[in-house]
Amino acid sequence: MEELVEQAVQDYYGEEIAWCYGCGRLNEKGHHFRTGWLTPEEKTVTYYQPKPEHTAIPDFVYGGLLASFVDCHSTGSASLALHYKNGHELGDGTEPPRFVTGSLHVDFLQPTPQNVILKAIGMVEEIHPKKWKVLTEVYAGDIPCAKGEVVAVIMPATFLKNK
């Protein structure tokens, strides 16, 4: 049975910023990670089924996919948390803020099996008005496979103007 996030923060990003290879809904070749609330306003969740091309060695997932999973889940989690803090809900007509990665640290706990749905669970902490820290744990079934810490930074308004 496939786990789903019915309402994901990435669904509400503006078209000009929805192209991330990991979580951008408009990137046809991307992973399309989708982040939503696991427990309302407390923990976040993203599910993903690794594909055969995400193999490190037979039957195990490539660590770069796990790092990308932690990264995108964490920036999406920060966006979700700030959107809620600002008094909004997903789908209320207000575009959520977009975050970029300030730092990414991932610890690989054990090899990650290939044919299991991955689940990222995040906990968000505001550390500065423009920076949020997200602690993310990745599970394959009930097996903890990786954990990470991301400092997510609110994307500057000038970002798109500098293209």
C-alpha positions in Angstrom: 0.0 0.0 0.0 1.4 3.4 -1.0 1.4 6.2 1.6 0.3 9.5 0.4 0.3 13.2 1.5 -3.0 14.5 0.3 -2.3 18.1 0.8 1.4 19.1 0.2 3.0 22.5 0.6 4.7 22.0 -2.8 1.3 22.0 -4.4 0.9 25.7 -3.5 4.3 27.1 -4.5 4.2 29.6 -7.3 5.0 28.4 -10.8 8.2 30.3 -10.9 9.6 28.4 -7.9 8.1 24.9 -8.4 11.0 23.5 -10.4 13.2 21.8 -7.8 14.5 18.4 -8.9 13.6 17.0 -5.6 10.2 18.5 -4.8 9.2 20.7 -7.7 5.8 19.6 -9.1 6.7 21.2 -12.5 10.0 19.3 -13.0 8.9 16.4 -15.2 12.0 14.4 -14.4 12.2 15.2 -10.7 11.3 13.1 -7.6 8.1 15.1 -6.7 8.6 14.8 -3.0 5.4 16.0 -1.2 5.5 17.4 2.3 2.5 17.7 4.6 1.5 17.5 8.3 1.8 14.2 10.1 0.4 15.6 13.3 -1.1 19.1 12.7 1.3 21.9 13.4 3.8 19.6 15.1 5.5 17.0 12.8 5.7 16.8 9.0 5.9 13.8 6.7 7.0 13.0 3.2 6.7 9.5 1.6 8.7 8.2 -1.4 9.2 5.0 -3.2 12.7 4.7 -4.5 13.0 3.7 -8.2 15.4 1.1 -9.6 17.8 3.9 -10.8 18.3 5.0 -7.2 20.4 1.9 -6.5 23.8 2.1 -4.8 24.4 -1.6 -4.8 21.8 -4.2 -5.6 18.8 -4.0 -3.2 20.0 -0.8 -1.5 19.3 2.9 -2.1 21.9 5.4 -3.2 22.8 7.8 -0.3 22.5 10.9 -2.6 18.7 10.2 -2.9 18.5 10.1 0.9 20.3 13.4 1.2 18.0 14.9 -1.4 15.0 13.5 0.5 16.1 15.0 3.8 16.9 18.3 2.1 13.6 18.8 0.3 11.5 17.4 3.1 13.2 19.9 5.5 12.8 23.0 3.3 9.1 22.0 2.7 8.6 21.5 6.4 10.0 25.0 7.2 7.7 26.4 4.6 4.7 24.6 6.1 5.6 25.8 9.6 6.1 29.4 8.7 2.9 29.4 6.6 1.0 28.2 9.7 2.8 30.6 12.0 1.7 33.4 9.7 -2.0 32.4 10.2 -2.5 30.4 7.0 -3.6 27.0 6.0 -2.7 25.2 2.8 -5.3 26.0 0.2 -6.5 29.3 1.7 -5.4 31.3 -1.3 -2.1 32.4 0.2 1.1 31.1 -1.4 3.5 29.6 1.2 6.9 31.1 1.7 9.7 29.3 -0.2 12.9 28.2 1.6 16.4 27.3 0.3 19.0 25.3 2.0 21.5 27.1 4.2 23.2 23.9 5.4 22.6 20.2 5.2 23.9 17.5 7.4 23.0 13.9 7.0 24.0 10.8 9.0 23.5 7.5 7.4 22.5 5.0 10.1 22.3 1.8 8.1 21.8 0.6 4.5 18.4 1.5 3.2 16.5 -1.3 1.4 15.4 -0.5 -2.2 11.9 -1.9 -2.4 10.3 -0.2 0.7 8.5 3.1 0.8 10.6 5.7 2.6 9.1 8.0 5.2 10.7 11.3 6.3 9.4 12.8 9.6 10.4 16.3 10.4 10.4 18.5 13.5 10.8 22.3 12.9 12.3 24.9 15.1 12.5 28.6 14.4 16.0 29.9 15.2 15.8 33.3 13.5 13.1 35.2 11.7 14.6 34.1 8.4 16.2 30.8 9.4 14.6 27.6 10.6 16.2 24.4 11.7 14.5 21.1 10.7 15.5 17.7 12.2 14.4 14.9 9.8 14.5 11.2 10.4 14.2 8.8 7.4 12.6 5.3 7.8 12.3 2.4 5.5 9.2 0.8 7.0 10.0 0.8 10.7 13.8 0.8 10.2 15.6 4.1 10.9 18.0 4.6 8.0 19.2 8.2 8.1 18.8 11.4 10.1 19.5 14.9 9.1 19.6 18.5 10.1 18.9 21.4 7.7 19.0 25.1 8.3 16.5 26.4 5.9 16.6 30.1 4.9 13.7 32.1 3.5 14.3 32.6 -0.2 15.1 36.3 -0.7 12.6 38.2 -2.8 15.4 39.3 -5.1 16.2 35.7 -5.9 14.0 35.6 -9.0 15.0 39.0 -10.1 18.7 37.9 -10.4 18.0 35.3 -13.1 
